[in-house]
Amino acid sequence: MIDDDGYQDFAKRWIPILDAYQVMGVKYALEVHPTEIAFDIETAKRALKAVDYHPAFGFNFDPSHFGYQGVDYVKFIYEFSDRIFTFI
């Protein structure tokens, strides 16, 4: 699990980028994946909170790896239906 310092650093680096994206009308869709700051439902919630629920930040829904991680991919859809910007 990533500690709070990691999420603070993530926010510090990404909020200015997300602000620029919002000005340009672009949304960023992070793939929730074992190598990312968000790798399951709880860490996705933490990432959203870290960037203060920035409107330009959301997720790419690719459930291909959720199964072997034990992540409920249907629950993910219900939890983040307004934040799924792309899907594969």
C-alpha positions in Angstrom: 0.0 0.0 0.0 1.2 3.5 -0.8 1.6 5.8 2.1 0.1 9.3 2.5 3.4 10.9 1.3 3.0 9.1 -2.0 -0.5 10.5 -2.6 0.6 14.0 -1.5 3.5 13.8 -4.0 1.1 12.5 -6.7 -1.3 15.5 -6.1 1.6 18.0 -6.1 2.8 16.8 -9.5 -0.6 16.1 -11.1 -2.9 19.0 -10.0 -1.1 21.6 -12.2 -1.3 19.2 -15.1 -5.0 18.5 -14.5 -5.6 22.3 -14.3 -4.0 22.7 -17.7 -6.0 19.8 -19.1 -9.2 21.3 -17.8 -8.4 24.6 -19.6 -7.9 22.7 -22.8 -11.1 20.6 -22.3 -9.1 17.4 -21.8 -9.7 14.6 -19.3 -7.1 12.3 -18.0 -8.1 8.6 -17.6 -5.6 6.7 -15.4 -5.7 2.9 -15.9 -6.2 1.3 -12.5 -3.3 -1.2 -12.6 -0.8 -2.8 -10.3 2.0 -0.5 -11.4 0.0 2.8 -10.8 -0.9 4.9 -7.8 -4.4 3.4 -8.1 -4.5 -0.3 -8.4 -7.8 -1.3 -6.8 -11.0 0.4 -5.6 -9.6 1.7 -2.4 -6.5 3.2 -3.9 -8.6 4.7 -6.7 -10.6 6.5 -4.0 -7.4 7.7 -2.4 -6.1 9.0 -5.7 -9.3 10.9 -6.4 -9.2 12.4 -2.9 -5.5 13.3 -3.3 -6.3 15.4 -6.4 -9.4 16.9 -4.6 -11.7 15.1 -7.0 -10.4 17.2 -9.9 -12.9 17.2 -12.7 -10.2 16.4 -15.3 -9.1 13.2 -13.4 -10.8 9.9 -13.9 -10.2 6.3 -15.0 -9.8 4.1 -17.9 -11.8 0.9 -17.3 -9.8 -2.2 -18.4 -11.0 -5.1 -16.2 -8.5 -7.5 -17.8 -6.2 -7.6 -14.7 -8.9 -7.0 -12.0 -9.8 -10.7 -12.0 -6.4 -12.0 -11.0 -6.0 -9.1 -8.5 -9.3 -10.0 -6.9 -10.9 -6.6 -7.7 -14.7 -6.6 -8.2 -14.8 -5.0 -11.7 -18.6 -4.6 -11.5 -18.3 -2.8 -8.2 -15.7 -0.6 -9.8 -18.2 0.5 -12.4 -20.8 1.4 -9.7 -18.2 3.2 -7.5 -16.7 5.3 -10.3 -19.5 5.5 -13.0 -19.0 9.3 -13.2 -15.2 8.9 -13.4 -14.8 6.3 -16.1 -13.7 8.4 -19.1 -12.5 5.6 -21.3 -12.7 1.8 -21.5 -11.1 -1.1 -23.3 
